[in-house]
Amino acid sequence: MANIKSAKKRVKVIATKTARNKAAKSALKTAIKKAYFAVDTNADDKQAKVRFAVKKIDQATAKGILHKNTAARRKSNLTKRLNASA
């Protein structure tokens, strides 16, 4: 553990940010997984699930959790699979 007050604060702040990023990544992965499952099983709400997953991907990109090219690739893969199932 750090001895300097500012270093102690940085440790606390980083722990908070890490927890927030971890929660956002987990929510993102869950949304993507649900979207893929809905498309693969040809669920009634597959369009809504994909739209929600794309929204989550965009939010993660805006927060700096995902790189913009990674986000574009994931959205592309989702929409390709959705269009192929239609």
Order of alpha helices (4+ residues) and beta strands (2+ residues): alpha-alpha-alpha
